[in-house]
Amino acid sequence: MTETMQAVEITQSGGPEVLQPTTRPVPEPRPGEVVMRVAWAGVNRPDALQRAGLYAPPPSASDLPGLEAAGEVVAIGEGVAEWAPGDAVCALLPGGGYAEYVATPAAHCLPVPSGMGLREAACLPETFFTVWSNVFMRGGLSAGERFLVHGGSSGIGTTAIQLAHAFGARVFATAGSEAKCAACSELGAERAINYREEDFVEILKAEGGADLILDMVGGPYLPRNIKALADDGRLVNIAFLQGPKVEVNFMPVMMRRLTLTGSTLRPQSDLAKARIAEALREHVWPLLDAGRIAPVMDSEYPLAEAAQAHAHMEAGDHIGKIVLKVG
């Protein structure tokens, strides 16, 4: 490794233009960590929230954006036995993915699935950790249940559709165009709902209601989600693109025994994330190895064009994942 590396930093809170190339020292692994030479880094909504000054990194994390990457292990810290220099991995990161090198807990790394390139593997950690922990661990989705995911054509949505379908759920998804709805159907949604033309509440109620809803919209969707749930249904919120505050009548929640919950991934403890990684390796990685599921790829940008990648993501026209080519 060299002593310095190329990276993209957030120069101040603002729009995509505040992302600028910079030179930083190469990180060194602390006990329990590995350092990865980054080949590809995923671009995610939390990166844009951090850039806008709305999602501060944890105190011990890098201030550089980037929560997932794939590449080669080049150094290991004290106590690391499961990885060695030269191993190809993808990893959930505390931050710092928009750089040529990044340090992350070894327990948050996973092997690159069989037959998959580093470009695709870089798109797995953030979305798969988020979906598995919220849909299956927190939401308790079971085979045969009716599952609704909003934003079905996003990185989270395309992952949630595939996993829910693979584990036997009946999948419903909302999206904002005919092309996006078609993509959701191809991935396993039995009903793709164009929210610009149809009412997901009425559609789900006609089916008996959703047993589980995964929502990243928030705002006015919250009371509508409550209406769309079946008795004993669960709502899991993971983001609030239309705002975190809304007035809710809790009487239906009580009368119909509904569960409202949610989580964010980044503030969770290293141990909690390690447990999610273990569950993914046991339950999901075999599906990836077999080619039964795979990330949906939208576009790629060079690292130096991270600002353009963010602008593309925030325009909302993409289907699936956006990545940065680093190495």
C-alpha positions in Angstrom: 0.0 0.0 0.0 1.0 3.6 -0.5 0.8 6.2 2.2 -1.9 8.3 0.5 -5.0 7.5 -1.6 -7.5 9.2 -3.8 -10.9 9.8 -2.3 -14.1 11.9 -2.6 -15.0 14.0 0.4 -18.0 16.2 1.4 -16.6 19.7 1.4 -19.7 21.2 3.1 -23.3 20.3 3.5 -25.2 20.8 0.2 -26.1 19.3 -3.2 -24.1 16.8 -5.3 -21.6 19.5 -6.3 -20.1 19.5 -2.7 -18.6 16.1 -3.4 -15.0 16.8 -4.5 -11.9 14.7 -5.1 -9.2 14.8 -2.4 -6.1 13.0 -1.2 -6.2 11.2 2.2 -3.9 9.0 4.2 -4.5 5.3 3.7 -6.2 3.9 6.8 -4.6 1.4 9.1 -6.5 -1.6 10.6 -7.5 -1.4 14.2 -7.9 -4.6 16.2 -10.7 -6.7 14.6 -10.6 -4.7 11.3 -9.4 -5.3 7.8 -8.3 -2.8 5.2 -9.6 -3.3 1.7 -8.3 -2.0 -1.6 -11.6 -0.9 -3.1 -12.5 -1.9 -6.6 -16.1 -0.7 -6.6 -18.3 1.2 -4.1 -22.1 1.3 -3.9 -24.0 4.6 -3.9 -26.9 4.8 -1.5 -29.5 7.2 -0.2 -27.8 7.5 3.2 -24.7 8.9 1.3 -26.9 11.7 -0.1 -28.4 12.4 3.4 -24.9 12.6 4.9 -23.8 14.9 2.1 -26.8 17.1 2.8 -25.9 17.3 6.5 -28.9 15.2 7.6 -27.1 11.9 8.6 -24.0 12.4 10.6 -21.5 9.5 10.7 -20.8 7.7 14.0 -18.0 9.4 16.0 -15.5 6.7 15.2 -16.3 6.4 11.5 -14.6 8.0 8.5 -16.2 11.3 7.4 -15.9 10.1 3.8 -19.2 8.8 2.4 -19.7 5.2 1.2 -21.3 2.4 3.2 -20.5 -0.6 1.0 -17.7 -1.7 -1.3 -16.0 -4.8 -2.8 -12.3 -5.4 -3.3 -9.3 -7.2 -2.0 -8.1 -7.5 1.6 -4.6 -5.9 1.9 -4.1 -5.7 5.7 -5.6 -7.2 8.8 -5.7 -6.0 12.3 -4.9 -7.8 15.5 -7.2 -10.7 16.3 -8.5 -11.2 12.7 -8.4 -14.9 11.7 -11.2 -15.3 9.2 -9.6 -13.2 6.4 -6.1 -12.9 4.9 -4.5 -10.5 2.5 -5.5 -11.4 -1.0 -9.1 -12.4 -0.1 -11.9 -11.0 -2.3 -14.7 -9.6 -0.1 -17.6 -7.3 -0.1 -18.3 -5.4 3.1 -20.6 -3.2 5.0 -18.7 -0.1 6.0 -19.0 2.5 8.8 -18.1 5.0 6.1 -15.2 5.7 3.8 -16.2 3.7 0.8 -15.6 6.6 -1.7 -11.8 6.0 -1.6 -9.1 3.7 -2.9 -8.7 2.0 0.6 -11.1 1.6 3.5 -11.1 0.0 6.9 -14.0 -2.0 8.3 -14.7 -4.6 11.0 -13.7 -8.0 9.7 -17.0 -9.5 10.9 -18.9 -7.2 8.5 -17.2 -8.7 5.5 -18.7 -11.5 3.3 -17.2 -13.5 0.5 -17.8 -12.5 -3.1 -20.5 -15.0 -4.3 -19.6 -17.7 -6.8 -19.5 -16.4 -10.3 -20.1 -12.8 -9.3 -17.8 -9.9 -10.2 -16.7 -7.3 -7.7 -18.9 -4.7 -9.5 -22.0 -6.6 -8.5 -20.7 -7.7 -5.1 -20.2 -4.0 -4.1 -24.0 -3.6 -4.4 -24.8 -6.4 -1.9 -24.0 -5.2 1.7 -26.0 -2.1 2.4 -29.2 -3.3 0.7 -29.0 -6.9 1.8 -28.1 -6.1 5.4 -31.0 -3.6 5.4 -33.6 -5.9 3.8 -32.7 -9.0 5.8 -32.6 -7.2 9.2 -35.9 -5.4 8.6 -38.0 -7.7 6.5 -37.0 -11.0 8.1 -35.4 -10.4 11.5 -37.5 -7.4 12.6 -40.6 -7.9 10.4 -40.8 -11.7 10.7 -41.9 -12.3 7.1 -43.0 -15.9 6.5 -43.8 -18.0 3.5 -47.4 -17.4 2.2 -47.7 -13.9 3.7 -48.6 -10.9 1.7 -45.7 -8.5 1.6 -45.8 -4.9 0.2 -42.6 -2.9 -0.5 -42.7 0.7 -1.5 -40.1 2.0 -4.0 -39.9 -1.4 -5.6 -37.5 -0.4 -8.3 -34.8 1.0 -5.9 -31.8 -0.9 -4.7 -33.7 -1.8 -1.5 -36.9 -2.6 -3.4 -35.3 -4.9 -6.0 -33.5 -6.7 -3.2 -36.7 -7.0 -1.0 -38.8 -8.3 -3.9 -36.2 -11.0 -4.8 -35.7 -12.2 -1.2 -39.4 -12.2 -0.2 -40.2 -14.1 -3.4 -37.4 -16.6 -2.8 -38.6 -17.3 0.7 -42.2 -17.9 -0.5 -44.1 -14.7 0.3 -46.7 -13.1 -2.0 -45.0 -9.9 -3.1 -46.6 -6.6 -4.0 -44.6 -3.5 -4.9 -45.2 0.2 -5.7 -43.3 2.1 -8.4 -43.7 5.3 -10.3 -43.6 4.2 -14.0 -44.6 1.4 -16.4 -40.9 0.5 -16.9 -40.3 0.4 -13.1 -43.4 -1.7 -12.5 -42.3 -4.1 -15.3 -39.0 -4.5 -13.5 -40.7 -5.3 -10.2 -42.8 -8.0 -11.9 -39.8 -9.6 -13.6 -38.1 -9.9 -10.2 -41.0 -11.7 -8.6 -43.8 -9.3 -7.6 -47.2 -10.8 -8.4 -48.6 -7.2 -8.5 -46.7 -4.1 -9.4 -48.7 -1.0 -8.5 -48.1 2.3 -10.3 -48.7 4.7 -7.4 -49.3 7.6 -9.9 -52.3 5.8 -11.3 -53.5 3.3 -8.7 -54.3 3.2 -4.9 -52.1 0.6 -3.2 -54.5 0.8 -0.2 -57.5 -0.5 -2.1 -55.5 -3.1 -4.0 -54.0 -4.6 -0.8 -57.4 -4.4 1.0 -58.9 -6.4 -1.8 -56.3 -9.1 -1.3 -57.0 -9.3 2.5 -54.4 -6.7 3.5 -50.6 -6.7 3.8 -49.1 -8.9 6.5 -45.9 -6.8 6.3 -45.1 -3.5 4.7 -41.6 -2.2 4.1 -41.7 1.6 3.7 -39.1 4.2 2.9 -41.5 7.0 2.0 -43.0 8.0 5.3 -45.0 11.2 5.6 -48.5 10.8 4.2 -47.8 7.1 3.5 -47.9 6.2 7.2 -51.7 6.5 7.7 -52.3 4.9 4.3 -50.0 2.0 5.3 -52.0 1.4 8.4 -55.2 1.2 6.3 -53.5 -1.3 3.9 -52.3 -3.7 6.7 -54.2 -6.9 7.5 -55.2 -7.5 11.1 -52.0 -8.3 13.1 -50.0 -6.8 10.3 -46.6 -5.2 10.7 -45.2 -1.9 9.3 -41.4 -1.4 9.1 -40.1 2.0 8.3 -36.5 2.4 7.1 -36.6 6.0 5.7 -38.8 9.1 5.4 -38.3 10.5 1.9 -41.5 12.5 2.4 -40.9 13.5 6.0 -40.8 11.8 9.5 -43.8 13.6 11.0 -47.5 12.9 10.4 -50.7 12.8 12.5 -51.8 9.2 13.1 -55.0 7.8 14.6 -53.8 5.0 16.9 -57.3 3.5 17.4 -56.9 1.1 14.4 -53.5 0.2 15.6 -55.0 -1.0 18.9 -58.2 -2.5 17.6 -56.5 -4.5 14.8 -53.3 -5.3 16.8 -50.9 -3.7 14.4 -47.2 -3.4 14.9 -45.4 -0.2 13.9 -41.6 -0.4 14.0 -38.5 0.6 12.1 -34.7 0.9 12.2 -31.7 2.5 10.6 -28.6 0.3 10.0 -25.6 2.6 10.5 -26.0 3.5 14.2 -26.3 -0.2 15.2 -23.5 -1.8 17.1 -20.7 -3.7 15.5 -22.0 -6.9 17.2 -25.5 -6.3 15.8 -24.2 -5.9 12.3 -22.0 -9.0 12.7 -25.1 -11.0 13.6 -26.8 -9.8 10.5 -23.8 -10.8 8.4 -23.9 -14.3 10.0 -27.5 -14.7 9.1 -26.9 -13.5 5.5 -24.1 -16.0 5.1 -26.3 -18.8 6.3 -29.6 -18.0 4.6 -29.0 -15.7 1.6 -25.4 -16.3 0.3 -26.4 -19.8 -0.9 -29.1 -18.2 -3.1 -26.5 -15.7 -4.5 -24.0 -18.5 -5.0 -26.6 -20.5 -7.0 -27.6 -17.5 -9.1 -31.2 -17.6 -7.9 -31.0 -13.9 -6.9 -28.6 -11.1 -8.0 -28.4 -7.3 -7.6 -30.1 -5.3 -10.3 -27.5 -2.9 -11.8 -28.4 0.5 -13.1 -25.3 2.5 -13.9 -21.6 3.1 -13.1 -19.5 6.2 -12.7 -15.8 6.8 -12.1 -15.0 7.7 -8.5 -14.2 11.3 -9.5 -17.7 11.6 -10.8 -19.4 10.8 -7.6 -21.4 14.1 -7.8 -22.9 13.0 -11.1 -23.8 9.6 -9.6 -25.6 11.4 -6.7 -27.5 13.6 -9.1 -28.6 10.6 -11.1 -29.8 8.8 -7.9 -31.7 11.9 -6.7 -33.4 12.4 -10.0 -35.2 9.1 -9.3 -35.0 7.6 -12.8 -32.8 4.7 -11.9 -33.8 1.0 -11.6 -31.5 -0.9 -9.1 -28.1 0.0 -8.0 -25.6 2.8 -8.9 -21.9 2.1 -8.4 -18.6 3.9 -8.5 -15.5 2.4 -10.2 -12.6 3.0 -7.8 -9.8 0.5 -8.6 
